[in-house]
Amino acid sequence: MKMNMKKTLMWMMLMLTGTATLSAQTAADTTQHEVVMETTMGTIVLRLYNDTPLHRDNFLDRVRTGYYNGCTFQRVIRNFMIQAGNPQARQVSAGDTVQYDVEHRVPAEIRYPAHYHRRGQLCAAREGDDTNPEFASSSHDFYITWGRNFSPRQMEYYADQLRREGRAYVIPDSVMQQNYIKYGGVPHLDGGYTVFGEVIEGLDVVDRIQQTPVDHDHGDRPLEDVVILRATIRK
């Protein structure tokens, strides 16, 4: 009788523990995590996507450990994107070339067309196709898209040009073309890089950073460092 009572109590405890764990996992899965990135040119707020969990969790881990605090935007290309996160950027002077670090990788989580390279998207940088055919991402380098604005005629011509020259992983269909006409962005990267979040505040800051003067002979490094002062998780 005592043994039966003990088994019953243990079973009830396991059930309660399992229910609590399931609730916690469900809550974690549905949380729209946001990261506040304070820079020397203003504050950018990023929302991470839950359908790219490997990139989401990797980015959150980097933020929790303070990894991005003090990092610079080491590569900036006007009308294209701003890139940060390379640890070597802490050790070189402004204007010097920063080499790409490939020590760790995150498996690709490309969710096209759900997520595409419209303006203000948070994306993972990576090595080139020749050495990285799996499109695996850097575990630290990220970029935020800017791109260009398209008129309907320009978008049609651009899509046709991508098709003729074979410069894109996917060719934007009519629906995607309308999205790029509305939002602007970088269509030729779609299907080849993981998009795992978006800017929800501070797109004007991204604009200011992407217009900063750079040294084109040294990897498009800004002439004056644009520094991430602090990155924190808002929720």
C-alpha positions in Angstrom: 0.0 0.0 0.0 2.8 2.4 0.9 4.7 1.5 -2.3 1.5 2.3 -4.3 1.1 5.6 -2.6 4.8 6.5 -3.3 4.4 5.6 -7.0 1.3 7.7 -7.2 3.0 10.7 -5.7 6.0 10.3 -8.0 3.7 10.0 -11.0 1.9 13.2 -10.0 5.1 15.1 -9.6 6.4 13.9 -13.0 3.1 15.0 -14.6 3.3 18.4 -12.9 7.0 18.8 -13.9 6.3 17.8 -17.5 3.4 20.3 -17.7 5.5 23.1 -16.4 8.3 22.3 -18.8 6.0 22.2 -21.7 4.4 25.5 -20.7 7.9 27.1 -20.4 8.9 25.7 -23.8 5.7 27.0 -25.4 6.2 30.4 -23.9 9.8 30.5 -25.1 8.8 29.5 -28.6 6.2 32.2 -28.9 8.2 35.1 -27.4 9.2 37.7 -30.0 12.7 38.4 -28.8 13.9 41.9 -29.2 17.5 43.2 -29.0 18.4 46.8 -28.4 21.7 47.8 -30.1 23.1 51.2 -28.9 25.7 52.5 -31.4 27.7 55.7 -31.6 25.3 56.9 -34.3 22.0 56.0 -32.5 19.9 53.1 -31.3 18.6 50.2 -33.5 16.0 47.7 -32.1 15.9 44.3 -33.7 13.2 41.6 -33.6 14.3 38.0 -34.1 12.3 35.4 -36.0 11.3 32.2 -34.3 11.3 30.1 -37.4 15.1 30.5 -37.6 15.8 29.1 -34.0 19.5 28.3 -34.5 20.3 31.8 -35.6 17.9 33.3 -33.0 19.5 31.4 -30.1 23.0 32.0 -31.3 22.4 35.7 -31.6 20.8 35.9 -28.2 23.7 34.0 -26.6 26.1 36.5 -28.1 24.1 39.4 -26.8 23.9 37.8 -23.3 27.6 37.4 -23.0 28.3 41.0 -24.1 30.1 39.8 -27.2 28.8 42.7 -29.4 29.7 45.4 -26.9 32.6 47.3 -28.5 32.3 45.7 -31.9 32.4 48.0 -34.9 30.5 48.0 -38.2 33.6 46.9 -40.0 32.1 46.8 -43.5 29.6 49.4 -44.9 28.5 49.6 -48.5 26.1 52.5 -49.4 22.8 51.4 -50.9 23.6 47.8 -49.9 24.1 46.9 -46.3 26.0 47.5 -43.0 28.0 44.6 -41.4 29.3 44.0 -37.9 30.4 41.3 -35.5 33.9 40.3 -36.6 36.2 40.0 -33.6 39.2 41.2 -35.5 37.6 44.6 -35.9 38.4 45.2 -32.3 42.2 44.9 -33.0 42.7 47.1 -36.1 42.6 50.8 -36.7 39.8 52.6 -38.6 40.3 52.2 -42.3 42.3 49.0 -42.1 41.1 45.8 -43.7 39.3 43.2 -41.5 39.7 39.6 -42.4 36.7 37.3 -42.3 36.6 34.9 -39.3 35.3 31.4 -40.2 36.1 29.6 -36.9 32.4 28.7 -36.1 29.4 28.2 -38.3 25.6 28.0 -37.9 23.7 25.7 -40.3 21.7 27.7 -42.9 18.0 28.4 -42.1 16.8 30.0 -45.3 13.1 30.6 -45.2 12.5 32.2 -48.6 10.0 33.7 -49.5 8.7 34.1 -45.9 11.8 36.1 -45.2 13.6 38.0 -47.9 16.2 40.8 -48.2 13.9 43.8 -48.0 15.2 46.9 -46.4 16.0 46.6 -42.7 16.4 42.8 -42.4 18.9 41.2 -40.0 20.9 38.6 -41.8 23.8 36.3 -41.2 27.1 36.8 -43.1 29.0 33.8 -44.4 31.9 32.6 -46.5 31.5 32.5 -50.3 29.8 29.7 -52.2 33.0 28.0 -53.4 34.2 27.2 -49.9 30.8 27.1 -48.3 28.3 25.3 -50.6 26.0 24.6 -47.6 25.5 28.4 -47.1 26.3 27.9 -43.4 26.4 31.2 -41.5 29.0 32.9 -39.4 28.3 32.6 -35.7 29.1 36.3 -35.1 29.0 38.4 -38.2 25.6 39.8 -39.2 24.5 42.5 -41.6 21.4 44.7 -41.9 20.1 45.4 -45.4 19.5 48.7 -47.0 19.6 48.2 -50.8 17.9 50.3 -53.3 14.4 51.5 -54.2 12.8 50.2 -57.4 10.2 51.6 -59.7 8.0 48.9 -61.4 10.0 49.3 -64.7 13.3 49.2 -62.8 12.2 46.1 -60.9 11.2 44.3 -64.1 14.5 45.2 -65.8 16.5 44.1 -62.6 14.8 40.7 -62.4 15.4 40.1 -66.1 19.0 41.1 -65.7 19.5 38.7 -62.8 17.9 36.0 -64.9 20.2 36.7 -67.9 23.4 37.0 -65.9 22.8 34.2 -63.5 23.7 36.5 -60.5 20.9 35.4 -58.2 20.0 32.3 -56.2 16.3 32.8 -56.9 14.6 35.2 -59.4 11.9 37.3 -57.7 8.4 36.4 -59.0 5.7 39.0 -59.6 4.6 39.0 -55.9 8.2 39.4 -54.7 8.8 42.1 -57.2 5.9 44.1 -55.8 7.3 43.7 -52.3 10.7 45.1 -53.4 8.9 48.0 -55.2 7.2 48.8 -51.9 10.0 48.3 -49.4 13.3 48.4 -51.4 16.1 46.0 -50.6 18.7 43.5 -52.0 16.9 40.9 -54.2 20.0 39.1 -55.5 20.9 37.7 -52.0 17.5 35.9 -51.6 17.8 32.2 -51.3 21.5 32.3 -50.5 21.7 33.8 -47.0 19.8 33.4 -43.8 17.4 36.2 -42.8 16.7 35.9 -39.1 15.2 39.2 -37.9 14.3 42.7 -38.8 14.7 46.3 -37.6 11.6 47.6 -35.8 13.1 50.9 -34.5 16.0 52.9 -35.8 15.9 52.4 -39.5 17.0 56.0 -39.7 20.2 55.0 -37.8 20.8 52.3 -40.3 20.5 54.9 -43.1 23.0 57.2 -41.4 25.5 54.3 -40.9 25.2 53.1 -44.5 26.1 56.6 -45.7 29.2 57.0 -43.6 32.5 57.5 -45.7 34.5 54.3 -46.1 37.9 53.2 -47.4 37.1 51.1 -50.5 40.7 49.9 -50.7 40.4 48.3 -47.2 37.3 46.2 -47.3 34.8 49.1 -47.2 35.8 49.9 -43.6 34.4 53.2 -42.3 37.1 55.9 -42.0 35.8 56.6 -38.5 34.6 53.7 -36.4 30.9 53.2 -35.9 30.8 51.3 -32.6 28.2 49.1 -31.0 28.4 50.5 -27.4 26.0 48.0 -25.9 23.6 45.3 -27.1 20.9 44.1 -24.6 17.8 41.9 -24.8 14.6 43.9 -24.3 12.4 40.8 -24.1 
